[in-house]
Amino acid sequence: MSEIRKLIGEALADIVTDARSGGPRISVGLMAMGSELGPEELARGAELAQEHSRMLEVVMIGPKVPGFGKLSWIETPDCEEDVAKAMEAAISDGRISGAVALHYPFPLGVTTIGRVVTPGKGKPMILASSTGTSAVYRVEAMIRNTLYGIAAAKSLGIEKPTVGILNVEGAQLVFKALNSLREKGYPIAFGASVRKDGGAVLRGNDILAGAVDVCVTDTLTGNVLMKLFSSFTTGGSYESLGWGYGPSAGEGWKKVISIISRASGAPVIAGALEYTARVISGGLPDKVADEVASAKKAGLDAVLEGLAPKAPCAESVTPPPAEPTDEEIHGVDVLAVEDGVKVLWKEGIYAESSMGCTGPVIKVPAKHLEKAEEILKGSGYL
C-alpha cells in the first residue's frame, strides 16, 4: 500500500482536502471484475478512495474478492453480463448514485469527460472528451464536448473554467463557432496558449503545461491522450496517474457512469471513484442541462446547422499570375483551406495554402490582405 500511496501523490491532493470538509456520503458502484491487473487491484483502489474521502462509500459489484470484506458488496456470479445487470439495477433502485465501469454501451450523444495530471506543472486538466460519441460530425461533437467539459468543471467547483481547443482537424471551425456563441451571450472563458503568440487553439506544449482548465478535442484523440497522461511514468502497462476517463455527459442524459480502463491501477481507480462522487455532488447532469440551455439561447442550433459538412469545391479555377505572398491569413480550417485559396483565385487574388506553426494559413500578397480577409469572411471561411 505504501507504493500505491506514493503513486497517488498530488493527483488526489485536491480531492483529499475537499473530502475533509465533511458532508453527506455518496455511494458509487465499482465493477469488481474485468481488470488486466486482477480484481484485487480494483478492490485496492476502492479501499484507497475510501481512506482519502469521507464523503464516499464504494459499493463493489461482482464476485467477492477474499481479503476485502470491509468494503460494501453487491455479489454476483463470475460473469461480466451479471455484473453489468447488477450495476444497472443498483442505479435504478437508488442503492448507488453513480458507478465506475471498465466498459459501458453509451448511446450516441453521450461521451465521457476525462481528467488528467499535466506533467509540466502538476496541474489537473479536463479532457473533453475521452470515450463515447457526443455527435457523428466531428466539429459538432467538439462543440458539444466543450459544453460538457465546462459542465464537468463547474460540477467540480470551478466557477469560470478556461477553455482551449486542441489543434486537431476542425479546431478553427470549433473556435469560430464557440466565439460566435460568446458574442451572442454564451459566457465561455477562453484560455490562452503558453507560447508567445497565445490564442485559444492549443499545441502540445500547452497540454503538457496544463494551460487551460478544459482542453477540447475529438474523442479518439482524447482517448489516446488519456492513456499517455495516465501511464507515461510506468511504460504503459499500468495507469498510475489521474482520475480516469471520466463521467458520462450528454444532452438529456441523467446517469453518471465513469470509465476506467483494464490497465487502470489502484491510484487511477481511486481517483475515478472520487471524481465520480464529486460530480454527482456537484449536480453534473443539471450542469450539462444548464450549459446546453445557455448555448441554445445564444444560437447553438443555428451554429450547428451552419457547420454541417459541405461538399468540397469541384470547380476548376485557374490561378491568377503568381506574386510574392508575404502575408498570412490564419483561422481557416485545414479541411477548407484549399477551397479558400480557390475562392480568392476567382476574385483575381493570387494565394497559396501553407502550414504555419499554429496550423494552416493562406498566404497572399500584402497589398491584397485586407480584401482577401473580407472575401474569406464573406464566404464563411473566417
C-alpha positions as CSV (number, residue, x, y, z in Angstrom):
1,M,0.0,0.0,0.0
2,S,2.9,2.4,0.7
3,E,3.9,2.3,-3.0
4,I,0.3,3.0,-4.1
5,R,0.1,6.0,-1.7
6,K,3.3,7.3,-3.2
7,L,2.0,7.0,-6.7
8,I,-1.3,8.7,-6.0
9,G,0.7,11.8,-4.7
10,E,-0.5,15.1,-6.0
11,A,-3.1,13.5,-8.2
12,L,-5.6,13.3,-5.3
13,A,-4.4,16.2,-3.2
14,D,-7.3,18.5,-4.0
15,I,-9.8,15.7,-3.5
16,V,-8.4,14.8,-0.1
17,T,-8.7,18.4,1.0
18,D,-12.3,18.6,-0.2
19,A,-13.2,15.3,1.4
20,R,-12.2,16.6,4.9
21,S,-14.9,19.2,4.8
22,G,-17.5,16.6,5.5
23,G,-21.0,16.4,4.0
24,P,-23.3,13.5,3.1
25,R,-21.8,10.3,1.9
26,I,-22.3,9.4,-1.7
27,S,-22.4,5.7,-2.8
28,V,-20.6,4.9,-6.0
29,G,-20.6,1.4,-7.5
30,L,-17.4,-0.2,-8.9
31,M,-17.3,-3.1,-11.3
32,A,-15.3,-5.7,-9.4
33,M,-14.0,-7.8,-12.4
34,G,-12.5,-7.3,-15.9
35,S,-9.2,-5.6,-15.0
36,E,-6.0,-6.9,-16.6
37,L,-4.4,-6.3,-13.2
38,G,-6.8,-8.6,-11.4
39,P,-9.8,-8.0,-9.1
40,E,-7.5,-7.3,-6.2
41,E,-6.3,-4.1,-7.9
42,L,-9.9,-2.9,-8.2
43,A,-10.5,-3.6,-4.5
44,R,-7.3,-1.8,-3.5
45,G,-8.4,1.2,-5.5
46,A,-11.8,1.2,-3.7
47,E,-10.0,1.0,-0.3
48,L,-7.7,3.8,-1.2
49,A,-10.6,6.0,-2.3
50,Q,-12.4,5.5,1.0
51,E,-9.3,6.2,3.0
52,H,-9.0,9.5,1.3
53,S,-12.6,10.6,1.2
54,R,-15.2,10.6,4.0
55,M,-17.9,11.6,1.5
56,L,-17.6,8.3,-0.4
57,E,-18.9,4.8,0.0
58,V,-17.7,2.4,-2.6
59,V,-20.0,-0.5,-3.4
60,M,-18.2,-3.3,-5.1
61,I,-20.3,-5.1,-7.7
62,G,-19.2,-8.6,-8.7
63,P,-17.7,-11.8,-7.3
64,K,-16.4,-11.0,-3.8
65,V,-12.6,-10.8,-3.5
66,P,-11.1,-12.5,-0.5
67,G,-9.5,-10.2,2.0
68,F,-11.7,-7.2,1.2
69,G,-14.6,-7.9,3.5
70,K,-14.6,-4.3,4.9
71,L,-15.9,-3.0,1.6
72,S,-19.6,-3.0,0.8
73,W,-20.5,-5.6,-1.8
74,I,-23.3,-6.5,-4.2
75,E,-22.3,-10.0,-5.0
76,T,-22.9,-11.6,-8.5
77,P,-21.8,-14.7,-10.4
78,D,-18.4,-14.6,-12.1
79,C,-19.9,-13.2,-15.4
80,E,-19.5,-9.6,-16.7
81,E,-23.1,-9.6,-18.0
82,D,-24.4,-10.3,-14.5
83,V,-22.1,-7.6,-13.1
84,A,-23.5,-5.1,-15.6
85,K,-27.1,-6.0,-14.9
86,A,-26.5,-5.7,-11.1
87,M,-24.9,-2.3,-11.6
88,E,-27.9,-1.0,-13.6
89,A,-30.3,-2.4,-11.0
90,A,-28.4,-0.7,-8.2
91,I,-28.6,2.7,-10.0
92,S,-32.3,2.2,-10.8
93,D,-33.2,1.4,-7.2
94,G,-31.1,4.1,-5.7
95,R,-28.6,1.9,-3.9
96,I,-25.8,3.8,-5.7
97,S,-25.8,7.3,-7.2
98,G,-23.4,6.5,-9.9
99,A,-20.8,4.0,-11.0
100,V,-17.3,3.4,-12.3
101,A,-17.1,0.8,-15.0
102,L,-14.5,-0.8,-17.3
103,H,-16.9,-0.5,-20.2
104,Y,-20.4,0.7,-20.9
105,P,-22.6,0.8,-24.0
106,F,-23.2,4.6,-24.1
107,P,-25.8,5.7,-26.7
108,L,-24.9,8.1,-29.5
109,G,-24.9,11.6,-28.0
110,V,-23.2,10.6,-24.7
111,T,-19.5,11.0,-24.1
112,T,-17.1,10.9,-21.1
113,I,-15.1,13.8,-19.7
114,G,-11.6,12.7,-18.7
115,R,-9.3,14.4,-16.2
116,V,-5.5,14.1,-16.1
117,V,-2.5,15.4,-14.2
118,T,-0.4,17.5,-16.6
119,P,3.4,16.9,-16.1
120,G,4.7,20.4,-16.7
121,K,3.4,22.0,-13.5
122,G,1.4,19.1,-12.0
123,K,-1.9,20.8,-12.8
124,P,-5.2,18.9,-13.3
125,M,-6.8,19.4,-16.7
126,I,-10.1,18.1,-18.1
127,L,-10.1,16.4,-21.5
128,A,-13.4,16.7,-23.4
129,S,-13.8,14.0,-24.4
130,S,-12.3,10.6,-23.9
131,T,-14.8,7.8,-24.8
132,G,-18.3,7.7,-26.3
133,T,-19.5,9.9,-29.2
134,S,-21.3,13.2,-28.5
135,A,-22.2,13.6,-32.2
136,V,-21.5,11.9,-35.5
137,Y,-20.0,15.0,-37.2
138,R,-16.6,15.8,-35.7
139,V,-16.9,19.6,-35.4
140,E,-20.3,19.3,-33.8
141,A,-19.0,16.7,-31.4
142,M,-16.2,19.0,-30.3
143,I,-18.6,21.9,-29.7
144,R,-20.8,19.7,-27.6
145,N,-17.7,18.3,-25.8
146,T,-16.9,21.9,-24.9
147,L,-20.3,22.3,-23.2
148,Y,-20.0,19.0,-21.3
149,G,-16.4,19.8,-20.3
150,I,-17.4,23.1,-18.9
151,A,-20.3,21.4,-17.0
152,A,-17.9,18.9,-15.5
153,A,-15.5,21.6,-14.4
154,K,-18.3,23.6,-12.8
155,S,-19.6,20.4,-11.0
156,L,-16.1,20.2,-9.5
157,G,-16.4,23.8,-8.2
158,I,-14.5,25.6,-10.9
159,E,-16.8,28.6,-11.4
160,K,-15.4,30.0,-14.6
161,P,-13.3,27.3,-16.3
162,T,-10.9,28.4,-19.0
163,V,-11.3,26.6,-22.3
164,G,-8.8,25.8,-25.1
165,I,-9.2,23.8,-28.3
166,L,-6.5,21.2,-29.2
167,N,-5.1,21.9,-32.7
168,V,-6.6,18.9,-34.5
169,E,-8.6,18.9,-37.7
170,G,-11.7,21.1,-37.2
171,A,-10.2,23.2,-34.4
172,Q,-10.6,26.5,-36.2
173,L,-14.2,25.8,-37.0
174,V,-14.8,24.9,-33.4
175,F,-13.2,28.1,-32.2
176,K,-15.2,30.2,-34.7
177,A,-18.5,28.6,-33.6
178,L,-17.7,29.0,-29.9
179,N,-16.7,32.6,-30.4
180,S,-19.9,33.2,-32.2
181,L,-21.8,31.8,-29.2
182,R,-19.8,34.0,-26.9
183,E,-20.6,37.1,-29.0
184,K,-24.3,36.3,-28.6
185,G,-24.2,35.9,-24.9
186,Y,-22.9,32.4,-24.0
187,P,-20.4,33.0,-21.2
188,I,-17.4,31.0,-22.3
189,A,-13.9,31.9,-21.0
190,F,-11.2,31.2,-23.5
191,G,-7.8,30.4,-22.1
192,A,-4.5,31.0,-23.9
193,S,-1.5,29.1,-25.2
194,V,1.7,29.3,-23.1
195,R,3.5,30.2,-26.3
196,K,4.3,33.8,-27.1
197,D,1.5,34.2,-29.8
198,G,-1.1,33.0,-27.3
199,G,-4.6,32.2,-28.6
200,A,-7.2,29.6,-27.5
201,V,-6.0,27.0,-30.1
202,L,-3.6,24.7,-28.2
203,R,-0.4,22.9,-29.1
204,G,1.4,20.1,-27.4
205,N,3.3,22.5,-25.2
206,D,0.0,23.7,-23.8
207,I,-1.4,20.4,-22.8
208,L,1.8,19.4,-21.1
209,A,1.7,22.7,-19.2
210,G,-2.0,22.5,-18.3
211,A,-2.6,25.9,-19.9
212,V,-6.4,25.6,-19.5
213,D,-8.9,24.0,-17.2
214,V,-10.7,22.3,-20.1
215,C,-9.0,21.0,-23.3
216,V,-11.4,20.3,-26.1
217,T,-10.7,17.6,-28.6
218,D,-12.3,14.9,-30.6
219,T,-12.9,11.6,-28.7
220,L,-10.3,9.5,-30.5
221,T,-7.5,12.0,-29.8
222,G,-8.8,12.4,-26.2
223,N,-8.7,8.7,-25.7
224,V,-5.1,8.5,-26.8
225,L,-4.1,11.5,-24.6
226,M,-5.8,9.9,-21.6
227,K,-3.7,6.8,-22.0
228,L,-0.5,8.8,-22.4
229,F,-1.1,11.0,-19.4
230,S,-2.2,8.1,-17.2
231,S,0.7,5.9,-17.8
232,F,3.7,7.9,-19.0
233,T,5.6,7.2,-15.8
234,T,5.1,3.4,-16.0
235,G,5.7,2.5,-19.6
236,G,2.1,1.9,-20.5
237,S,1.0,-1.4,-18.9
238,Y,-0.1,0.3,-15.6
239,E,-2.1,3.5,-15.5
240,S,-1.0,5.2,-12.3
241,L,-2.0,8.9,-12.6
242,G,-5.1,11.0,-12.8
243,W,-8.8,10.4,-12.5
244,G,-9.6,8.1,-15.4
245,Y,-11.7,8.6,-18.5
246,G,-14.3,10.4,-16.6
247,P,-18.1,10.6,-16.1
248,S,-20.7,10.4,-18.8
249,A,-22.4,13.5,-20.1
250,G,-24.9,14.3,-22.9
251,E,-28.0,16.3,-23.6
252,G,-30.8,14.7,-21.7
253,W,-28.6,12.1,-20.1
254,K,-29.2,11.6,-16.4
255,K,-26.8,8.8,-15.3
256,V,-23.3,9.4,-14.0
257,I,-21.2,6.5,-15.1
258,S,-17.5,6.9,-15.3
259,I,-15.0,4.8,-17.2
260,I,-11.6,3.3,-16.3
261,S,-9.6,1.0,-18.5
262,R,-8.5,-2.5,-17.9
263,A,-4.9,-1.2,-17.3
264,S,-6.0,1.4,-14.7
265,G,-4.1,0.9,-11.4
266,A,-5.4,1.5,-7.9
267,P,-4.5,5.2,-7.8
268,V,-6.5,5.9,-11.0
269,I,-9.4,3.7,-9.8
270,A,-9.4,5.7,-6.5
271,G,-9.3,8.9,-8.5
272,A,-12.1,7.8,-10.7
273,L,-14.3,6.9,-7.8
274,E,-13.8,10.3,-6.1
275,Y,-14.1,12.2,-9.3
276,T,-17.5,10.5,-9.8
277,A,-18.6,11.3,-6.3
278,R,-17.6,14.9,-6.7
279,V,-19.5,15.5,-9.9
280,I,-22.6,13.7,-8.5
281,S,-22.4,16.0,-5.5
282,G,-21.9,19.0,-7.9
283,G,-25.0,18.0,-10.0
284,L,-23.3,17.1,-13.3
285,P,-26.5,16.3,-15.3
286,D,-28.1,19.5,-14.2
287,K,-24.9,21.4,-15.0
288,V,-25.0,19.9,-18.5
289,A,-28.6,20.9,-19.0
290,D,-27.7,24.5,-17.9
291,E,-24.8,24.8,-20.4
292,V,-26.9,23.4,-23.3
293,A,-29.7,25.7,-22.5
294,S,-27.4,28.7,-22.3
295,A,-25.7,27.8,-25.6
296,K,-29.1,27.3,-27.3
297,K,-30.2,30.7,-26.1
298,A,-27.1,32.1,-27.8
299,G,-28.0,30.3,-31.1
300,L,-26.4,26.8,-30.8
301,D,-28.8,25.1,-33.1
302,A,-28.3,27.6,-35.9
303,V,-24.5,27.4,-35.4
304,L,-24.5,23.6,-35.7
305,E,-26.8,23.7,-38.7
306,G,-24.4,26.2,-40.4
307,L,-21.4,23.9,-39.7
308,A,-22.9,20.8,-41.4
309,P,-20.4,19.3,-43.8
310,K,-20.3,20.9,-47.2
311,A,-19.3,19.3,-50.5
312,P,-15.8,20.4,-51.5
313,C,-15.4,22.8,-54.3
314,A,-15.1,20.8,-57.5
315,E,-14.9,23.8,-59.8
316,S,-11.7,24.1,-61.8
317,V,-10.3,27.5,-61.2
318,T,-7.2,28.9,-63.0
319,P,-5.0,30.9,-60.6
320,P,-4.0,34.4,-61.5
321,P,-0.4,35.2,-62.2
322,A,1.9,34.3,-59.3
323,E,3.1,37.1,-57.0
324,P,5.2,37.2,-53.8
325,T,3.0,36.1,-50.8
326,D,4.3,38.0,-47.8
327,E,1.2,38.0,-45.6
328,E,-0.5,35.1,-43.9
329,I,-4.2,34.7,-43.1
330,H,-4.9,32.5,-40.0
331,G,-8.1,30.9,-38.9
332,V,-9.2,28.9,-41.9
333,D,-9.8,25.2,-41.0
334,V,-7.4,22.7,-42.6
335,L,-10.3,20.9,-44.2
336,A,-11.4,24.1,-46.0
337,V,-8.1,25.8,-46.8
338,E,-7.7,24.7,-50.4
339,D,-11.3,25.8,-51.2
340,G,-10.4,29.2,-49.6
341,V,-7.5,29.6,-51.9
342,K,-9.8,28.9,-54.9
343,V,-12.3,31.5,-53.7
344,L,-9.5,34.1,-53.8
345,W,-8.3,33.0,-57.2
346,K,-11.8,33.5,-58.6
347,E,-11.6,37.1,-57.3
348,G,-8.3,37.7,-59.1
349,I,-6.1,37.4,-55.9
350,Y,-3.1,35.1,-56.1
351,A,-3.0,32.9,-52.9
352,E,-1.2,29.8,-51.7
353,S,-2.0,27.4,-48.9
354,S,0.7,26.6,-46.3
355,M,1.1,25.1,-42.9
356,G,2.2,27.6,-40.2
357,C,3.4,26.8,-36.7
358,T,-0.2,27.2,-35.4
359,G,-1.9,25.4,-38.2
360,P,-2.9,26.1,-41.8
361,V,-2.6,29.5,-43.3
362,I,-3.5,31.2,-46.7
363,K,-0.6,33.3,-48.0
364,V,-1.4,36.4,-50.0
365,P,0.4,39.5,-51.3
366,A,0.4,42.3,-48.7
367,K,-1.4,44.7,-51.0
368,H,-4.4,42.2,-51.1
369,L,-4.5,41.3,-47.5
370,E,-7.5,43.4,-46.4
371,K,-9.6,42.5,-49.4
372,A,-8.7,38.8,-49.1
373,E,-9.8,38.7,-45.5
374,E,-13.1,40.4,-46.4
375,I,-13.7,37.8,-49.2
376,L,-12.9,34.9,-46.9
377,K,-15.2,36.3,-44.1
378,G,-18.0,36.9,-46.6
379,S,-17.7,33.3,-47.9
380,G,-17.7,31.8,-44.4
381,Y,-14.1,30.7,-44.2
382,L,-13.2,33.1,-41.4
